[in-house]
Amino acid sequence: MQPYFYSISEFIAMGKHGVFVWSCWAITVGMMLIFIWYSRKQRQSLIKELIIQQARQAQRGTKGNKGAAL
């Protein structure tokens, strides 16, 4: 069995299709990294919003309980 590429430069060139192959790889990996970053950012934003919402609900609940006790 013979290797398809005999050197690293042949592997990078990919039989004169290297520009297309490696640009597709770069775009795919870049988009995946952007998606991961965006998802984490959205998750952190959602967690902050939920914490604020819970604090507001807790604050409303304590106001309502004080009035009911009087």
Backbone as a ProteinNet text record, in pm:
[ID]
protein_1_A
[PRIMARY]
MQPYFYSISEFIAMGKHGVFVWSCWAITVGMMLIFIWYSRKQRQSLIKELIIQQARQAQRGTKGNKGAAL
[TERTIARY]
84.3	0	88.9	60.7	140.2	62.6	132.9	64	21.1	-90.9	-141.2	-56.9	-11.8	73.6	209.9	314.2	450.1	517.5	458.5	516.4	404	441.1	342.4	297	388.5	349.3	248.8	262.5	163.7	29.5	35.1	-87.9	-159.7	-85.4	-145.7	-199.9	-130.4	-174.4	-298.2	-313.8	-429.2	-453.8	-350.3	-366	-422.8	-375.2	-416.7	-557.4	-613.1	-743.3	-730.8	-609.8	-584.5	-652.5	-656.5	-718.2	-865.7	-933.8	-1075.5	-1095.5	-1018.8	-1033.6	-1006.8	-896.1	-858.9	-947.2	-995.2	-1087.3	-1220.7	-1265.7	-1388.8	-1370.5	-1256.8	-1227.6	-1225.3	-1159.1	-1148.2	-1285.4	-1367.8	-1501.9	-1584.5	-1577.8	-1654.4	-1611.3	-1483.3	-1433	-1463.4	-1446.8	-1476.9	-1623.1	-1712.8	-1855.4	-1891	-1828.8	-1854.5	-1807.9	-1691.6	-1641.2	-1730.2	-1776.5	-1867.7	-1998.4	-2049.7	-2172.8	-2156.3	-2044.5	-2018.1	-2009.3	-1937.1	-1922.7	-2058.5	-2138	-2269	-2362.9	-2360.3	-2445.7	-2409.4	-2282.1	-2239.3	-2281.2	-2267.2	-2305.5	-2456.2	-2536.1	-2680.4	-2716.9	-2649.9	-2677	-2647.8	-2534.1	-2499.8	-2601.2	-2645.1	-2744.2	-2877	-2917	-3041	-3034.1	-2921.4	-2904.9	-2915	-2851.8	-2860.2	-3004.7	-3076.3	-3215.6	-3301.6	-3277.8	-3354.7	-3325.7	-3201.3	-3166.3	-3236.7	-3237.7	-3306.1	-3455.7	-3512.7	-3655.3	-3691.4	-3609.6	-3634.9	-3622.9	-3527	-3511.2	-3633	-3684.6	-3804.1	-3924.8	-3939.7	-4052.3	-4041.3	-3920.7	-3900.8	-3931.6	-3894.5	-3919.6	-4069.9	-4140.5	-4286.2	-4354	-4300.8	-4358.6	-4344.7	-4233	-4213.4	-4301.3	-4321.4	-4411.6	-4555.6	-4596.2	-4732.4	-4755.5	-4657.5	-4671.5	-4679	-4606.5	-4609.5	-4747.9	-4806.9	-4938.1	-5045.4	-5033.2	-5131.4	-5124.7	-5007.9	-4990.7	-5050	-5059.3	-5110.1	-5255.5
-118	0	124.4	217.1	338.9	456.6	546.9	666	756.8	824.8	914.9	1041.7	1089	1207.6	1167.3	1209.4	1173.4	1279.2	1396.5	1502.1	1590.2	1670.8	1760.7	1866.8	1913.4	2014.5	1957.3	1830.1	1766.5	1752.7	1722.1	1710.7	1845	1953	2086.5	2129.3	2093.9	2131.2	2052.3	1931.3	1845.2	1832.8	1810.5	1794.3	1917.8	2033.7	2164.3	2205.5	2134.6	2172.2	2219.2	2240.9	2277.3	2404.7	2504.5	2632.2	2609.9	2534.3	2507	2421.5	2314.5	2221.9	2293.1	2363.4	2425.9	2546.3	2616.6	2727.3	2673.1	2560.7	2498.1	2453.3	2393.9	2352.8	2474.1	2580.7	2700.7	2762.9	2770.7	2827.2	2741.5	2609.9	2520	2531	2523.9	2533.2	2670.9	2775.3	2911	2927.2	2874.8	2884.3	2804.5	2690.3	2611.4	2685.9	2748.9	2825.4	2945.9	3012.5	3126	3078.8	2964.9	2910.8	2877.5	2817.3	2785.1	2913.5	3012.3	3140.1	3207.9	3212.2	3277.1	3204.7	3072.3	2993.9	3019.4	3024.8	3052.8	3193.4	3288.6	3426.4	3434.6	3367.9	3367.2	3300.3	3191.9	3119.9	3208.8	3278	3367.5	3480.8	3533.4	3640.3	3589.6	3469.8	3412.5	3388	3338.9	3315.6	3447.1	3552.9	3683.7	3733.8	3718.3	3761.7	3683.7	3554.2	3472.4	3509.7	3540.7	3583.8	3714.3	3806.9	3935.6	3913.4	3827.4	3799.1	3734.4	3640.6	3576.6	3676.7	3767.5	3869.4	3960.8	3998.2	4083.4	4010.9	3883.7	3807.2	3790.5	3768.3	3754.7	3886.5	3995.8	4127.7	4155.4	4119.4	4138.2	4048.5	3928.2	3834.4	3882.2	3942.6	3991.4	4113.9	4196.2	4312.9	4266.3	4166.7	4115.4	4045.5	3974	3905.5	4001.9	4112.4	4210.6	4276	4304.8	4366.8	4271.8	4144.5	4046	4020.3	4034.3	4006.9	4119.2	4238.6	4351.7	4345.7
0	0	0	-88.9	-100.4	-42.3	23.1	74.3	-40.6	-20.6	-123.9	-132.2	-17.5	-12.6	40.1	-30.3	8.1	95.3	101.5	184.9	240.3	336.4	397.8	298.2	213.3	114.8	14.5	-22.4	-109.7	-38.3	90.7	169.1	175.3	197.5	205.2	69.1	-37.7	-172.1	-214.1	-163.9	-194	-344	-418.1	-562.7	-629.7	-592.7	-644.1	-598.8	-503.6	-448	-303.8	-259.4	-120.3	-75.9	-161.4	-124.5	-91.9	-177.7	-154.3	-29.4	-16.5	96.3	228	237.7	365.1	398.3	296.6	325.3	376.8	323.5	374.8	519.2	547.7	685.7	778.2	734.6	818.7	843.8	740.8	756.6	852	836.3	921.4	1066.8	1091.7	1229.6	1287.6	1207.3	1253.3	1291.5	1209.1	1239.4	1364.4	1382.9	1503.6	1628.1	1619.8	1733.8	1763.7	1659.2	1677.1	1740	1695.9	1752.2	1900.3	1935.5	2076.2	2158.9	2109.8	2180.1	2197.1	2089.8	2093.6	2189.5	2189.9	2279	2424.7	2455	2592.5	2635.2	2544.4	2574.6	2600.6	2519	2539.5	2671.9	2703.8	2829.1	2948.7	2946.3	3056.9	3068.9	2956.2	2956	3012.8	2974.5	3025.2	3175.3	3222.4	3366	3442.6	3391.9	3457.4	3461	3349.6	3344.8	3443.2	3454.2	3548.1	3692.5	3722.9	3858.6	3892.2	3798.5	3819.9	3837.1	3754	3762.9	3897.1	3942.1	4071	4185.6	4176.4	4280.7	4284.9	4168	4163.6	4221.2	4186.1	4239.2	4390.4	4438.7	4582.5	4652.5	4589.8	4648.5	4651.7	4546.7	4543.4	4646.2	4661.6	4757.6	4900.2	4935.5	5072.4	5098.5	4999.1	5015.1	5036.1	4959.4	4970.7	5103.4	5155.3	5282.2	5399.4	5394.5	5503.6	5512.5	5400.1	5399.4	5448.1	5419.9	5460.3	5611	5669.6	5811.7	5896.7	5844.9	5922.7	5928.8
[MASK]
++++++++++++++++++++++++++++++++++++++++++++++++++++++++++++++++++++++

